[in-house]
């Protein structure tokens, strides 16, 4: 197997990464879509601190990945461009490489996990790349890509563990310093670590006082465990809706930079990210994938200390529509705006009408009702009615439950 970039070149120097990021900014400028950081009045009010969103979900191909991919491809020599490139990705990096390769007229082969949604497969193919599906997870696809690199002589463009990719991602940090000069804290989602390593190097070179905080998914917490152990620790499996940061192992080149430059790493779970996605949709009219919503989720959960103005990097917005519908439902349930309750009724005419009247008087909308006459949990002349409800929040739900209890109903609250 080919050696990793860390094995070939050793640890990266943070100042050199920062300098390379500045060069990358010049190279990439004509090919990037402006994603100027914007103040969120809603989240600023909710959190008691000025919160800015860096909307990389508005970037070309829907994520920041086009930066690192574009810069890495720009550094290839003539022979490498003629032979083509290979990479592995769960989606965003694949689109970044495919878009940059098409622009430079370079053939690209992308290895993607077998579980990749069709929407992401179609997006990569539409950009002209060849796609091979392999393995259940990203790490399996990556091993296959390394094998192809060795067998066919293609140039590997790793999704995060590569000096040029890291430098390209660092351009996000340079833009934040220009767009929010008084930034005190920058919050970044972390999978393999390319974005936060490049960003931290670029930011700390210019503003060492700025705090850089990384956010990982609790179901893919290699970095958090590695920080605690002071060496890279791989997780046996990943389980999270945040496929953009769902990796088993933080990058070899990225980890030393993160150790040196990142002030804190925190975790958030899928429920936190679901709430953040829903909040961004409703309050900012902004679609973010779970990884992109992770920084805001950590802010909403008060997972770390903030200093000065806060910039949350919304890293991408490529969210599968089928998953989006489930996330919205989950987010509504977590906010008590959607609930499922069970009520015991006498199985006689008029019982359901009386129950519906009480619910309607509380200004609660019934979405769906199910009846279970066969349940052994109630007497034979009773039924369990399950009500799916739309509400305004916790107080609204509690008011309804209290009213039903006062009216003599036996009520069970089901976990959504």
Buried (B, 14 or more C-beta within 10 A) or exposed (E): EEEBBBEEEEEBEBEEBBBBBBBBBEBBEEBBEEBEBBEBEBBBEBBEBBBBBBBBBBBBBBBBBBBBBBBBBBBBEEEBBEBBBBBBBBBBBBBBBBBBBBBBEBBBBBBBBEEBBEBBBEBBBEBBBBBBBBBEBBBBBBBBBBBBBEEEEBBBBBBBBBBBBBBBBBBBBBBBBEBBEEBBBBBBBBBBBBBBBBBBBBBBBEBEEBBBBBBBBBBBBBBBBBBEEEEBBEBEEBEBBBBBBBBBBBBBBBBBBBBBBBBBBBBBBBBBBBBBBBBBBEEBEBBBBBBBBBBBBBBBBEBBEBBBBBBBBBBBBBBBEEBBEEBBBBBBBBBBBBBBBBBBBEBEEEBBEEBBEBBEEBEBEEEEBEEEEEEEEBEEEBBBBBBBBEBBEEEBBEBBBEBBEEEEBEBEEEEE
